[in-house]
């Protein structure tokens, strides 16, 4: 019997490069008829991000798949608040007339729960994908509710798309059987970043000069939000304790902690810290090429996709053990080092080894590049198709 196309709806917060590449792989599969419903146009429209303000991405966020932006009708729209999103258009869109199954991503925001409730009531099979990580600290006031409601919610999902080892472990802890877990690695657009690296690598010396970096400098890079949970105060402390005059730190990103970090850098003092501001994917590629080491010192990091990006640029990575990516991407002593969050001495020790050993940096960077080749969206479309077949056994083939 011929297999019909699965009409899959995705409810997504906003366009992001990481998710866009995944959606393109799904849409390219002839058995999947994909529609992505976005709850915000941050990065492509007029909406603003709490940390980054208004910006336009330089990455093709909407190419290669069908998408639709839903209007937020919340009385006081605010993506950072649970009640700040309400998209009543979901009532008409999430219906068996239009779709065979729904993929929900994460559980923050009233509209996400509206999508869950509508799908459950209308008996639309729910596929679920999140960054949940058992090493990620939970606020104490939410822990009892989480332990009560999450098992109920997750067990009503027909299939769960796991993004990595810790994510799968999270679902198992809540009693999800193995047959409902489908492996879809949390990846970035490896082809895009490696093409950027190939084009920019011959210009590395010039890119460093443009940033005002000495030719002999050892350059440490962080990319992401400048927020308290990212542990950047510990990174500055580690750099101060390292006391190596040839080391420069690039901070690529924006956020509410920028002013405090600038004051901390002046007080230590650390004259070799450059705040680069918000950078698009193509602009950020220049920073990766100029760097020698990448660091992610987060206290809280469900995954850390910037680690994926840095590995595509053949960089050794220093990553807090809280990051969800650690078991899958970071092999301590092979392509980088893992350290306890909030421990600037441990971070300084890892930094010292890489700063003082150019051969070690080269070897670890090459290992990063080799390791990331296997961690891509390749295969995720087939796995998602298998999840759809599992969730809709009556469709058959």
C-alpha positions as a Python dict, from the first residue, in 0.01 Angstrom:
ca = {
    (1, 'X'): (0, 0, 0),
    (2, 'X'): (135, 341, -98),
    (3, 'X'): (233, 568, 190),
    (4, 'X'): (54, 905, 200),
    (5, 'X'): (232, 1226, 295),
    (6, 'X'): (226, 1320, 661),
    (7, 'X'): (94, 1673, 711),
    (8, 'X'): (313, 1787, 1000),
    (9, 'X'): (259, 2116, 1183),
    (10, 'X'): (538, 2264, 1393),
    (11, 'X'): (473, 2529, 1660),
    (12, 'X'): (796, 2724, 1706),
    (13, 'X'): (880, 3028, 1916),
    (14, 'X'): (1069, 3230, 1653),
    (15, 'X'): (1294, 3170, 1352),
    (16, 'X'): (1642, 3054, 1453),
    (17, 'X'): (1931, 2936, 1235),
    (18, 'X'): (1960, 2609, 1425),
    (19, 'X'): (1593, 2518, 1381),
    (20, 'X'): (1567, 2648, 1023),
    (21, 'X'): (1828, 2399, 901),
    (22, 'X'): (1636, 2118, 1073),
    (23, 'X'): (1307, 2229, 915),
    (24, 'X'): (1467, 2235, 570),
    (25, 'X'): (1575, 1874, 607),
    (26, 'X'): (1220, 1775, 705),
    (27, 'X'): (1062, 1968, 417),
    (28, 'X'): (1300, 1804, 169),
    (29, 'X'): (1160, 1463, 262),
    (30, 'X'): (887, 1373, 6),
    (31, 'X'): (680, 1190, 269),
    (32, 'X'): (653, 1501, 493),
    (33, 'X'): (429, 1799, 416),
    (34, 'X'): (564, 2056, 663),
    (35, 'X'): (416, 2382, 791),
    (36, 'X'): (591, 2581, 1064),
    (37, 'X'): (381, 2821, 1270),
    (38, 'X'): (595, 3090, 1428),
    (39, 'X'): (480, 3274, 1739),
    (40, 'X'): (717, 3570, 1686),
    (41, 'X'): (903, 3737, 1399),
    (42, 'X'): (1213, 3829, 1601),
    (43, 'X'): (1510, 3832, 1364),
    (44, 'X'): (1304, 3881, 1049),
    (45, 'X'): (1041, 4141, 1140),
    (46, 'X'): (961, 4424, 1381),
    (47, 'X'): (955, 4228, 1708),
    (48, 'X'): (1240, 4283, 1955),
    (49, 'X'): (1438, 4034, 2160),
    (50, 'X'): (1473, 4101, 2534),
    (51, 'X'): (1855, 4084, 2516),
    (52, 'X'): (1936, 4174, 2156),
    (53, 'X'): (1668, 4432, 2076),
    (54, 'X'): (1557, 4458, 1712),
    (55, 'X'): (1782, 4292, 1459),
    (56, 'X'): (1773, 4111, 1126),
    (57, 'X'): (1952, 3782, 1082),
    (58, 'X'): (2201, 3747, 796),
    (59, 'X'): (2122, 3374, 772),
    (60, 'X'): (1840, 3243, 544),
    (61, 'X'): (1594, 3167, 823),
    (62, 'X'): (1284, 3102, 614),
    (63, 'X'): (1424, 2940, 299),
    (64, 'X'): (1338, 2587, 198),
    (65, 'X'): (1017, 2523, 394),
    (66, 'X'): (666, 2664, 436),
    (67, 'X'): (608, 2890, 734),
    (68, 'X'): (345, 3123, 872),
    (69, 'X'): (363, 3392, 1142),
    (70, 'X'): (75, 3401, 1390),
    (71, 'X'): (-29, 3724, 1556),
    (72, 'X'): (22, 3755, 1930),
    (73, 'X'): (-304, 3871, 2089),
    (74, 'X'): (-183, 3878, 2450),
    (75, 'X'): (-296, 4197, 2633),
    (76, 'X'): (67, 4270, 2727),
    (77, 'X'): (287, 4093, 2470),
    (78, 'X'): (617, 3979, 2614),
    (79, 'X'): (797, 3662, 2505),
    (80, 'X'): (990, 3649, 2833),
    (81, 'X'): (667, 3608, 3037),
    (82, 'X'): (454, 3293, 3039),
    (83, 'X'): (133, 3490, 2987),
    (84, 'X'): (293, 3723, 2732),
    (85, 'X'): (196, 3504, 2435),
    (86, 'X'): (-153, 3418, 2320),
    (87, 'X'): (-212, 3314, 1958),
    (88, 'X'): (-581, 3232, 1904),
    (89, 'X'): (-517, 3145, 1538),
    (90, 'X'): (-393, 2811, 1668),
    (91, 'X'): (-759, 2720, 1726),
    (92, 'X'): (-821, 2714, 1351),
    (93, 'X'): (-479, 2589, 1235),
    (94, 'X'): (-421, 2291, 1469),
    (95, 'X'): (-703, 2078, 1338),
    (96, 'X'): (-722, 1733, 1174),
    (97, 'X'): (-859, 1904, 862),
    (98, 'X'): (-518, 2062, 808),
    (99, 'X'): (-262, 1838, 979),
    (100, 'X'): (-201, 1478, 1076),
    (101, 'X'): (39, 1548, 1365),
    (102, 'X'): (191, 1838, 1559),
    (103, 'X'): (554, 1889, 1665),
    (104, 'X'): (580, 2108, 1975),
    (105, 'X'): (916, 2252, 2081),
    (106, 'X'): (967, 2325, 2451),
    (107, 'X'): (703, 2412, 2709),
    (108, 'X'): (746, 2780, 2791),
    (109, 'X'): (466, 3018, 2703),
    (110, 'X'): (90, 3009, 2715),
    (111, 'X'): (60, 2956, 2340),
    (112, 'X'): (273, 2640, 2354),
    (113, 'X'): (36, 2496, 2613),
    (114, 'X'): (-260, 2610, 2404),
    (115, 'X'): (-112, 2410, 2115),
    (116, 'X'): (-68, 2110, 2342),
    (117, 'X'): (-424, 2128, 2474),
    (118, 'X'): (-581, 2174, 2132),
    (119, 'X'): (-383, 1883, 1986),
    (120, 'X'): (-476, 1655, 2275),
    (121, 'X'): (-847, 1744, 2266),
    (122, 'X'): (-863, 1703, 1888),
    (123, 'X'): (-662, 1381, 1900),
    (124, 'X'): (-383, 1514, 1686),
    (125, 'X'): (-74, 1304, 1765),
    (126, 'X'): (189, 1513, 1942),
    (127, 'X'): (561, 1485, 1873),
    (128, 'X'): (775, 1669, 2125),
    (129, 'X'): (1128, 1816, 2108),
    (130, 'X'): (1300, 2018, 2379),
    (131, 'X'): (1640, 2109, 2523),
    (132, 'X'): (1557, 1949, 2860),
    (133, 'X'): (1872, 1838, 3040),
    (134, 'X'): (1885, 1667, 3384),
    (135, 'X'): (2208, 1855, 3466),
    (136, 'X'): (2028, 2187, 3416),
    (137, 'X'): (1931, 2334, 3757),
    (138, 'X'): (1559, 2374, 3829),
    (139, 'X'): (1418, 2659, 4031),
    (140, 'X'): (1306, 2515, 4364),
    (141, 'X'): (958, 2667, 4350),
    (142, 'X'): (889, 2488, 4020),
    (143, 'X'): (1030, 2147, 4114),
    (144, 'X'): (712, 2001, 4274),
    (145, 'X'): (493, 2111, 3982),
    (146, 'X'): (747, 1977, 3737),
    (147, 'X'): (752, 1636, 3903),
    (148, 'X'): (372, 1616, 3901),
    (149, 'X'): (281, 1753, 3560),
    (150, 'X'): (575, 1668, 3334),
    (151, 'X'): (523, 1290, 3346),
    (152, 'X'): (155, 1341, 3258),
    (153, 'X'): (239, 1573, 2969),
    (154, 'X'): (524, 1367, 2827),
    (155, 'X'): (334, 1039, 2843),
    (156, 'X'): (55, 1188, 2633),
    (157, 'X'): (303, 1264, 2355),
    (158, 'X'): (308, 992, 2091),
    (159, 'X'): (681, 1032, 2021),
    (160, 'X'): (973, 1237, 2155),
    (161, 'X'): (1260, 1357, 1939),
    (162, 'X'): (1577, 1340, 2148),
    (163, 'X'): (1852, 1592, 2076),
    (164, 'X'): (2134, 1428, 2270),
    (165, 'X'): (2240, 1187, 2545),
    (166, 'X'): (2132, 1401, 2840),
    (167, 'X'): (1804, 1493, 2674),
    (168, 'X'): (1718, 1123, 2629),
    (169, 'X'): (1819, 1060, 2991),
    (170, 'X'): (1579, 1337, 3101),
    (171, 'X'): (1284, 1163, 2932),
    (172, 'X'): (1381, 823, 3071),
    (173, 'X'): (1380, 968, 3423),
    (174, 'X'): (1015, 1054, 3373),
    (175, 'X'): (929, 700, 3269),
    (176, 'X'): (915, 745, 2892),
    (177, 'X'): (961, 403, 2726),
    (178, 'X'): (1249, 355, 2487),
    (179, 'X'): (1030, 288, 2185),
    (180, 'X'): (893, 645, 2202),
    (181, 'X'): (1239, 806, 2178),
    (182, 'X'): (1370, 902, 1832),
    (183, 'X'): (1724, 1035, 1782),
    (184, 'X'): (1745, 1379, 1611),
    (185, 'X'): (2082, 1535, 1707),
    (186, 'X'): (2082, 1901, 1807),
    (187, 'X'): (2294, 2033, 1526),
    (188, 'X'): (2380, 2350, 1339),
    (189, 'X'): (2414, 2400, 964),
    (190, 'X'): (2758, 2240, 937),
    (191, 'X'): (2779, 2299, 563),
    (192, 'X'): (2713, 2671, 605),
    (193, 'X'): (2976, 2719, 875),
    (194, 'X'): (3241, 2509, 706),
    (195, 'X'): (3189, 2701, 383),
    (196, 'X'): (3235, 3023, 580),
    (197, 'X'): (3554, 2885, 736),
    (198, 'X'): (3695, 2780, 397),
    (199, 'X'): (3627, 3127, 254),
    (200, 'X'): (3759, 3324, 553),
    (201, 'X'): (4058, 3117, 670),
    (202, 'X'): (4297, 3265, 410),
    (203, 'X'): (4206, 3608, 548),
    (204, 'X'): (4267, 3519, 914),
    (205, 'X'): (4564, 3754, 961),
    (206, 'X'): (4371, 4043, 808),
    (207, 'X'): (4060, 3973, 1020),
    (208, 'X'): (4272, 3982, 1334),
    (209, 'X'): (4428, 4313, 1228),
    (210, 'X'): (4080, 4459, 1173),
    (211, 'X'): (3998, 4374, 1533),
    (212, 'X'): (4321, 4533, 1655),
    (213, 'X'): (4471, 4200, 1764),
    (214, 'X'): (4850, 4155, 1763),
    (215, 'X'): (4975, 3886, 1528),
    (216, 'X'): (5115, 3683, 1820),
    (217, 'X'): (4801, 3710, 2039),
    (218, 'X'): (4623, 3400, 2169),
    (219, 'X'): (4256, 3483, 2121),
    (220, 'X'): (3979, 3344, 2344),
    (221, 'X'): (3621, 3379, 2215),
    (222, 'X'): (3278, 3366, 2379),
    (223, 'X'): (2960, 3401, 2169),
    (224, 'X'): (2607, 3434, 2301),
    (225, 'X'): (2393, 3640, 2535),
    (226, 'X'): (2565, 3854, 2796),
    (227, 'X'): (2353, 3731, 3085),
    (228, 'X'): (2425, 3627, 3448),
    (229, 'X'): (2363, 3256, 3386),
    (230, 'X'): (2640, 3249, 3124),
    (231, 'X'): (2912, 3273, 3391),
    (232, 'X'): (3108, 3545, 3212),
    (233, 'X'): (3212, 3705, 3542),
    (234, 'X'): (3400, 3379, 3614),
    (235, 'X'): (3558, 3394, 3269),
    (236, 'X'): (3694, 3743, 3343),
    (237, 'X'): (3821, 3627, 3681),
    (238, 'X'): (3994, 3329, 3519),
    (239, 'X'): (4156, 3556, 3262),
    (240, 'X'): (4279, 3784, 3541),
    (241, 'X'): (4427, 3488, 3734),
    (242, 'X'): (4589, 3355, 3419),
    (243, 'X'): (4799, 3674, 3408),
    (244, 'X'): (4914, 3607, 3052),
    (245, 'X'): (4972, 3939, 2868),
    (246, 'X'): (4942, 3781, 2524),
    (247, 'X'): (4584, 3656, 2573),
    (248, 'X'): (4289, 3854, 2435),
    (249, 'X'): (3919, 3789, 2502),
    (250, 'X'): (3645, 3856, 2246),
    (251, 'X'): (3286, 3872, 2374),
    (252, 'X'): (3044, 3846, 2080),
    (253, 'X'): (2690, 3921, 2189),
    (254, 'X'): (2463, 4158, 2375),
    (255, 'X'): (2257, 4139, 2690),
    (256, 'X'): (2164, 4288, 3022),
    (257, 'X'): (2500, 4203, 3182),
    (258, 'X'): (2714, 4402, 2939),
    (259, 'X'): (2753, 4710, 3158),
    (260, 'X'): (2845, 4504, 3466),
    (261, 'X'): (3098, 4303, 3265),
    (262, 'X'): (3257, 4618, 3123),
    (263, 'X'): (3291, 4755, 3477),
    (264, 'X'): (3439, 4426, 3599),
    (265, 'X'): (3692, 4424, 3313),
    (266, 'X'): (3800, 4778, 3403),
    (267, 'X'): (3827, 4702, 3775),
    (268, 'X'): (4044, 4391, 3745),
    (269, 'X'): (4194, 4554, 3516),
    (270, 'X'): (4176, 4366, 3189),
    (271, 'X'): (4268, 4588, 2893),
    (272, 'X'): (4258, 4303, 2641),
    (273, 'X'): (3879, 4242, 2646),
    (274, 'X'): (3686, 4344, 2335),
    (275, 'X'): (3304, 4369, 2339),
    (276, 'X'): (3200, 4301, 1980),
    (277, 'X'): (2823, 4343, 2022),
    (278, 'X'): (2556, 4138, 1850),
    (279, 'X'): (2680, 3953, 1542),
    (280, 'X'): (2491, 3770, 1269),
    (281, 'X'): (2596, 3424, 1157),
    (282, 'X'): (2821, 3549, 875),
    (283, 'X'): (2977, 3819, 1092),
    (284, 'X'): (3024, 3573, 1377),
    (285, 'X'): (3210, 3342, 1138),
    (286, 'X'): (3481, 3610, 1115),
    (287, 'X'): (3522, 3602, 1494),
    (288, 'X'): (3549, 3222, 1496),
    (289, 'X'): (3823, 3237, 1231),
    (290, 'X'): (4012, 3503, 1428),
    (291, 'X'): (3997, 3298, 1751),
    (292, 'X'): (4227, 3027, 1888),
    (293, 'X'): (4009, 2893, 2173),
    (294, 'X'): (3636, 2894, 2244),
    (295, 'X'): (3487, 2913, 2596),
    (296, 'X'): (3135, 2856, 2731),
    (297, 'X'): (3145, 2897, 3113),
    (298, 'X'): (2767, 2881, 3176),
    (299, 'X'): (2604, 2808, 3512),
    (300, 'X'): (2293, 2705, 3317),
    (301, 'X'): (2306, 2580, 2957),
    (302, 'X'): (2046, 2330, 2830),
    (303, 'X'): (2267, 2258, 2526),
    (304, 'X'): (2505, 2526, 2394),
    (305, 'X'): (2484, 2530, 2013),
    (306, 'X'): (2771, 2778, 1995),
    (307, 'X'): (2992, 2480, 2085),
    (308, 'X'): (2874, 2310, 1764),
    (309, 'X'): (2959, 2626, 1571),
    (310, 'X'): (3306, 2662, 1725),
    (311, 'X'): (3388, 2299, 1645),
    (312, 'X'): (3304, 2364, 1279),
    (313, 'X'): (3585, 2622, 1286),
    (314, 'X'): (3835, 2369, 1427),
    (315, 'X'): (3859, 2533, 1769),
    (316, 'X'): (3939, 2361, 2099),
    (317, 'X'): (3645, 2416, 2336),
    (318, 'X'): (3635, 2492, 2709),
    (319, 'X'): (3286, 2408, 2833),
    (320, 'X'): (3113, 2408, 3170),
    (321, 'X'): (2997, 2062, 3274),
    (322, 'X'): (2640, 2199, 3295),
    (323, 'X'): (2609, 2229, 2917),
    (324, 'X'): (2385, 1963, 2767),
    (325, 'X'): (2624, 1921, 2473),
    (326, 'X'): (2911, 1790, 2687),
    (327, 'X'): (2856, 1409, 2671),
    (328, 'X'): (2805, 1415, 2295),
    (329, 'X'): (3049, 1679, 2172),
    (330, 'X'): (3323, 1745, 2428),
    (331, 'X'): (3576, 1477, 2513),
    (332, 'X'): (3798, 1613, 2790),
    (333, 'X'): (4162, 1608, 2689),
    (334, 'X'): (4073, 1528, 2326),
    (335, 'X'): (3899, 1830, 2173),
    (336, 'X'): (3887, 2053, 2480),
    (337, 'X'): (3831, 2056, 2853),
    (338, 'X'): (3526, 2039, 3081),
    (339, 'X'): (3528, 2230, 3411),
    (340, 'X'): (3290, 2288, 3705),
    (341, 'X'): (3066, 2596, 3667),
    (342, 'X'): (3150, 2888, 3896),
    (343, 'X'): (3513, 2779, 3942),
    (344, 'X'): (3744, 3041, 3787),
    (345, 'X'): (4054, 2861, 3917),
    (346, 'X'): (3964, 2542, 3729),
    (347, 'X'): (3885, 2745, 3419),
    (348, 'X'): (4215, 2932, 3447),
    (349, 'X'): (4397, 2599, 3473),
    (350, 'X'): (4236, 2471, 3152),
    (351, 'X'): (4311, 2798, 2977),
    (352, 'X'): (4675, 2789, 3085),
    (353, 'X'): (4730, 2449, 2924),
    (354, 'X'): (4596, 2568, 2589),
    (355, 'X'): (4759, 2911, 2597),
    (356, 'X'): (5102, 2764, 2665),
    (357, 'X'): (5084, 2483, 2409),
    (358, 'X'): (5014, 2583, 2044),
    (359, 'X'): (5053, 2221, 1931),
    (360, 'X'): (4783, 2111, 2178),
    (361, 'X'): (4548, 2381, 2046),
    (362, 'X'): (4607, 2263, 1690),
    (363, 'X'): (4553, 1897, 1777),
    (364, 'X'): (4238, 1958, 1980),
    (365, 'X'): (4095, 2190, 1715),
    (366, 'X'): (4140, 1926, 1446),
    (367, 'X'): (3970, 1672, 1671),
    (368, 'X'): (3676, 1914, 1715),
    (369, 'X'): (3637, 1939, 1339),
    (370, 'X'): (3648, 1562, 1297),
    (371, 'X'): (3400, 1503, 1578),
    (372, 'X'): (3140, 1752, 1453),
    (373, 'X'): (3119, 1587, 1110),
    (374, 'X'): (2902, 1311, 1254),
    (375, 'X'): (2683, 1551, 1454),
    (376, 'X'): (2457, 1698, 1189),
    (377, 'X'): (2097, 1706, 1066),
    (378, 'X'): (2179, 1427, 823),
    (379, 'X'): (1946, 1142, 910),
    (380, 'X'): (1711, 1350, 1131),
    (381, 'X'): (1443, 1369, 861),
    (382, 'X'): (1431, 990, 832),
    (383, 'X'): (1415, 955, 1210),
    (384, 'X'): (1131, 1209, 1226),
    (385, 'X'): (950, 1015, 954),
    (386, 'X'): (991, 700, 1165),
    (387, 'X'): (845, 891, 1462),
    (388, 'X'): (545, 991, 1248),
    (389, 'X'): (491, 631, 1140),
    (390, 'X'): (509, 525, 1505),
    (391, 'X'): (266, 799, 1609),
    (392, 'X'): (22, 718, 1326),
    (393, 'X'): (36, 339, 1290),
    (394, 'X'): (-307, 333, 1126),
    (395, 'X'): (-163, 511, 821),
    (396, 'X'): (62, 217, 737),
    (397, 'X'): (259, 178, 413),
}
